[in-house]
Amino acid sequence: MSLALPPVGFGTYQLNGLSGVDTVISALRVGYRLLDSAMNYENEGAVGTAVRRSDVPRDEIVVTSKLPGRHHAYDLAVTSIEESVLRTGLDRLDLHLIHWPNPSHDLYVEAWQALVDAQRRGLVFHIGVCNFLPEHLDRLERETGVLPAVNQIELHPYFPQVEALADHRRRGIVTQAWSPLGRKSDLLTNPVVVEVAEQHDLTPAEAVLAWHAAVGAVPLPKASSQERQRQNLAAVGHVLDPAAVERLTALGRPDGRLFDGDPATRVED
Ligand SMILES: NC(=O)c1ccc[n+]([C@@H]2O[C@H](COP(=O)([O-])OP(=O)(O)OC[C@H]3O[C@@H](n4cnc5c(N)ncnc54)[C@H](OP(=O)(O)O)[C@@H]3O)[C@@H](O)[C@H]2O)c1
């Protein structure tokens, strides 16, 4: 089954417990149909509960979770995926991703094989990865014959990932953008972002998310208030002029990552 994703999803990192349930229900009510969770966010229960309690039909929602680094070995991965599904209280996940490649542990191909098998068993509809570099994608294809449907990567104007976007496009992989608003960095007060936003009569957050749409990525902004949720959802419908897209992309810099998140070296538990 081919993967058709909404143009924007809802990030849920740090949305936990009952207030997390309420915030995710609010996002569903506003119109989000793609939810991004992870075992390591410890909120698969909150996200699954929100999906079950909301009025939105289950089949309209793409529920995502992620396999943590400590569960890459095949047998651990199989159980971990099953546990993720159980924690949501749903009958399946719609998208399950390997959270980080952890190349120094060299087990991500085993993890991928477990995801491929879980998909065959109907536990998860679609499978993908996060933070995979081209060499990691090459290896998955070479050793399992199956390419991820999605690669979720850090992507915002300070780290625009132009080569990765082109590489994914060539391979037919959907690019999802994590921390699209730059989380707590100064991105939304950067003078170029502010100027581009003013020129288009948008807020800085809207301008940045419209940039994601222009470069062909699916952003996953997290927002607590319904007002911001609504603003972010609609933002991908705004069209920036090509010069503005280029100006935002030109904010990119080699050290533009938000934290020490180089997938070539990072080890994520
Ligand atoms: N795969 C991975 O390795 C990975 C890594 C990191 C994140 N992620 C995913 O990506 C999602 C998004 O990333 P993130 O949570 O790090 O950061 P983000 O979405 O880039 O930024 C969230 C911050 O922006 C604020 N914000 C939201 N909408 C705004 C608006 N319209 N105007 C001004 N400020 C606004 C939020 O404030 P309030 O919350 O107070 O509204 C929050 O402080 C995560 O939730 C998670 O699902 C994945």
The ligand as an SDF file (V2000), in Angstrom:
LIG
                    3D

 48 52  0  0  0  0  0  0  0  0999 V2000
   13.0730   11.7040   14.9700 N   0  0  0  0  0  0  0  0  0  0  0  0
   13.7650   12.4480   15.7970 C   0  0  0  0  0  0  0  0  0  0  0  0
   14.9420   12.1560   16.0690 O   0  0  0  0  0  0  0  0  0  0  0  0
   13.1370   13.6690   16.3940 C   0  0  0  0  0  0  0  0  0  0  0  0
   13.9240   14.5770   17.1210 C   0  0  0  0  0  0  0  0  0  0  0  0
   13.3060   15.7140   17.6400 C   0  0  0  0  0  0  0  0  0  0  0  0
   11.9510   15.9280   17.4270 C   0  0  0  0  0  0  0  0  0  0  0  0
   11.1910   15.0020   16.7290 N   0  0  0  0  0  0  0  0  0  0  0  0
    9.7390   15.2230   16.4770 C   0  0  0  0  0  0  0  0  0  0  0  0
    9.5770   16.5260   15.8940 O   0  0  0  0  0  0  0  0  0  0  0  0
    8.5930   17.2310   16.6550 C   0  0  0  0  0  0  0  0  0  0  0  0
    8.7970   18.7370   16.5860 C   0  0  0  0  0  0  0  0  0  0  0  0
   10.0610   19.0980   17.0660 O   0  0  0  0  0  0  0  0  0  0  0  0
   10.2800   19.8610   18.4520 P   0  0  0  0  0  0  0  0  0  0  0  0
    9.1710   19.5320   19.3630 O   0  0  0  0  0  0  0  0  0  0  0  0
   11.6590   19.5480   18.8580 O   0  0  0  0  0  0  0  0  0  0  0  0
   10.3170   21.3980   18.0890 O   0  0  0  0  0  0  0  0  0  0  0  0
    9.5330   22.4110   17.1010 P   0  0  0  0  0  0  0  0  0  0  0  0
    8.2560   21.8200   16.6530 O   0  0  0  0  0  0  0  0  0  0  0  0
   10.5310   22.8510   16.0850 O   0  0  0  0  0  0  0  0  0  0  0  0
    9.2970   23.6340   18.0720 O   0  0  0  0  0  0  0  0  0  0  0  0
    8.4160   23.5550   19.1450 C   0  0  0  0  0  0  0  0  0  0  0  0
    8.4980   24.8660   19.8920 C   0  0  0  0  0  0  0  0  0  0  0  0
    7.9610   25.9080   19.0680 O   0  0  0  0  0  0  0  0  0  0  0  0
    6.8980   26.5630   19.7510 C   0  0  0  0  0  0  0  0  0  0  0  0
    5.8680   26.9100   18.7450 N   0  0  0  0  0  0  0  0  0  0  0  0
    5.0090   26.0740   18.1370 C   0  0  0  0  0  0  0  0  0  0  0  0
    4.2220   26.7430   17.2720 N   0  0  0  0  0  0  0  0  0  0  0  0
    4.5910   28.0430   17.3310 C   0  0  0  0  0  0  0  0  0  0  0  0
    4.1430   29.2000   16.6910 C   0  0  0  0  0  0  0  0  0  0  0  0
    3.1700   29.1610   15.7620 N   0  0  0  0  0  0  0  0  0  0  0  0
    4.7400   30.3820   16.9950 N   0  0  0  0  0  0  0  0  0  0  0  0
    5.7400   30.4370   17.9080 C   0  0  0  0  0  0  0  0  0  0  0  0
    6.2140   29.3580   18.5570 N   0  0  0  0  0  0  0  0  0  0  0  0
    5.6440   28.1490   18.2760 C   0  0  0  0  0  0  0  0  0  0  0  0
    6.3960   25.5540   20.7590 C   0  0  0  0  0  0  0  0  0  0  0  0
    5.8390   26.2140   21.8700 O   0  0  0  0  0  0  0  0  0  0  0  0
    4.5710   25.6370   22.6970 P   0  0  0  0  0  0  0  0  0  0  0  0
    4.7160   24.1530   22.7600 O   0  0  0  0  0  0  0  0  0  0  0  0
    4.6760   26.3060   23.9840 O   0  0  0  0  0  0  0  0  0  0  0  0
    3.3550   26.0160   21.9100 O   0  0  0  0  0  0  0  0  0  0  0  0
    7.6780   24.8360   21.1550 C   0  0  0  0  0  0  0  0  0  0  0  0
    8.4090   25.5690   22.1200 O   0  0  0  0  0  0  0  0  0  0  0  0
    8.7470   16.6520   18.0590 C   0  0  0  0  0  0  0  0  0  0  0  0
    7.6490   16.9980   18.8880 O   0  0  0  0  0  0  0  0  0  0  0  0
    8.8700   15.1980   17.7350 C   0  0  0  0  0  0  0  0  0  0  0  0
    7.5950   14.6480   17.4450 O   0  0  0  0  0  0  0  0  0  0  0  0
   11.7810   13.8950   16.2100 C   0  0  0  0  0  0  0  0  0  0  0  0
  1  2  1  0
  2  3  2  0
  2  4  1  0
  4  5  1  0
  4 48  2  0
  5  6  2  0
  6  7  1  0
  7  8  2  0
  8  9  1  0
  8 48  1  0
  9 10  1  0
  9 46  1  0
 10 11  1  0
 11 12  1  0
 11 44  1  0
 12 13  1  0
 13 14  1  0
 14 15  2  0
 14 16  1  0
 14 17  1  0
 17 18  1  0
 18 19  2  0
 18 20  1  0
 18 21  1  0
 21 22  1  0
 22 23  1  0
 23 24  1  0
 23 42  1  0
 24 25  1  0
 25 26  1  0
 25 36  1  0
 26 27  1  0
 26 35  1  0
 27 28  2  0
 28 29  1  0
 29 30  1  0
 29 35  2  0
 30 31  1  0
 30 32  2  0
 32 33  1  0
 33 34  2  0
 34 35  1  0
 36 37  1  0
 36 42  1  0
 37 38  1  0
 38 39  2  0
 38 40  1  0
 38 41  1  0
 42 43  1  0
 44 45  1  0
 44 46  1  0
 46 47  1  0
M  CHG  2   8   1  16  -1
M  END
$$$$
